[in-house]
Amino acid sequence: MTVDDLIDSFRVDADDKARSIGGGQSDLLWSDEDVARWLTEGEEEAAIRKRLLPDEITVPITAPVRTYDFTALFEITRAELVPTAGEPIVLRIVSRDAMDRIDPGWRRCAHTPVHLIQDDTRIVLAGAISQDYTLHL
């Protein structure tokens, strides 16, 4: 179905058809541009709600930084920390409250991270960053 088909369907459902003899657009309640914008926004919202927009991000992790800010984060479903040399570490994604229950001293610990905390637009690696890594989200 094309955008024009969707606009036509919307106009039928909303009873918003050109009624003048010449079939002009002046007696429509909404412009095609407005309707197309609403349809696009609806499609984006549906894709977000159904998690249909997977994206993979690679983040360079530089010692000793363990907190990284993003402009937007929706949901991280998998996180893997890859050292320059060695085996990748699959991180367990937890909330800050869960991390406090798992290891109350995680903010001061000296071990390699095995947990990742996701806030609204920030991630925190729960552990000490003693070498450079690549984080795959």
C-alpha positions in Angstrom: 0.0 0.0 0.0 1.4 3.4 -1.0 1.2 6.7 0.9 -1.4 7.9 -1.6 -3.5 4.8 -0.9 -3.2 5.4 2.8 -4.2 9.0 2.4 -7.2 8.0 0.3 -8.2 5.4 2.9 -7.9 8.0 5.7 -10.1 10.5 3.7 -12.8 7.9 3.3 -12.7 6.9 7.0 -12.6 10.6 8.1 -15.3 11.7 5.6 -12.8 14.2 4.3 -13.3 14.2 0.5 -13.2 17.1 -1.9 -16.9 18.0 -2.5 -16.6 20.9 -4.8 -17.7 20.4 -8.5 -14.1 20.9 -9.7 -12.8 18.5 -7.1 -10.5 21.0 -5.6 -8.4 20.6 -2.4 -9.7 23.8 -0.8 -12.6 22.2 0.9 -10.6 19.4 2.5 -10.2 19.5 6.3 -6.5 18.4 6.3 -3.8 18.8 3.7 -2.1 15.7 2.1 1.2 16.8 3.7 -0.4 16.8 7.2 -2.0 13.4 6.7 1.2 11.9 5.3 3.1 13.3 8.4 0.6 11.7 10.8 0.8 8.4 9.0 4.6 8.5 9.1 4.5 9.3 12.8 2.1 6.5 13.4 4.3 4.0 11.5 7.4 5.1 13.6 5.5 4.8 16.8 4.2 1.3 15.9 7.7 0.2 15.0 9.1 1.5 18.3 6.3 -0.2 20.3 6.8 -3.5 18.5 10.6 -3.2 18.6 10.9 -3.5 14.9 13.9 -1.1 14.5 16.9 -3.1 15.7 20.1 -1.2 15.6 23.7 -2.3 16.4 26.0 0.2 18.0 29.8 -0.3 18.5 31.2 1.9 21.2 35.0 2.2 21.8 35.6 1.9 25.6 38.7 3.7 26.8 40.2 3.0 30.2 39.3 4.1 32.9 35.9 5.6 31.6 33.0 3.4 32.4 30.0 5.7 31.9 28.8 6.7 28.4 26.0 9.0 27.4 23.8 8.7 24.3 21.3 11.1 22.7 18.7 8.3 22.8 18.6 4.7 24.0 15.5 2.6 23.8 16.2 -0.9 24.9 19.5 -2.8 24.9 18.8 -6.5 24.3 22.4 -7.7 24.1 25.8 -6.3 25.2 29.2 -7.8 24.5 32.5 -6.3 25.7 35.4 -7.3 23.4 39.0 -6.7 24.7 41.8 -5.8 22.3 43.1 -9.4 22.8 41.1 -12.1 24.4 37.6 -13.6 24.5 34.5 -11.4 24.3 32.5 -11.0 27.6 28.7 -11.2 27.3 27.4 -8.6 29.8 24.3 -9.1 31.8 22.0 -6.1 31.5 20.7 -5.0 34.9 19.1 -2.0 36.5 20.9 0.1 39.0 18.8 -1.3 41.9 19.5 -4.9 40.8 23.2 -4.1 40.6 23.1 -2.8 44.2 21.5 -6.1 45.3 24.0 -8.2 43.3 27.1 -6.4 44.5 26.6 -3.4 46.8 30.3 -2.4 46.3 30.2 -2.4 42.5 31.0 1.3 42.2 34.5 0.6 43.8 35.2 -2.9 42.6 38.4 -3.7 40.7 37.2 -6.6 38.6 36.4 -6.7 34.9 32.8 -5.7 34.2 30.3 -8.5 33.7 27.2 -6.3 34.1 25.9 -3.3 32.2 23.5 -0.8 33.7 21.1 1.0 31.3 19.6 4.3 32.3 17.4 6.5 30.0 20.3 7.8 27.8 23.4 6.4 29.6 25.1 3.1 30.2 27.4 2.2 33.0 29.8 -0.7 33.0 29.8 -2.1 36.5 33.4 -2.8 37.2 36.9 -1.4 36.6 38.0 -0.5 33.1 41.7 -1.3 33.1 42.2 -1.7 29.4 40.5 -0.6 26.2 37.5 -2.5 24.8 34.9 -2.4 22.1 31.4 -2.6 23.3 28.8 -4.1 20.9 25.2 -3.2 21.7 
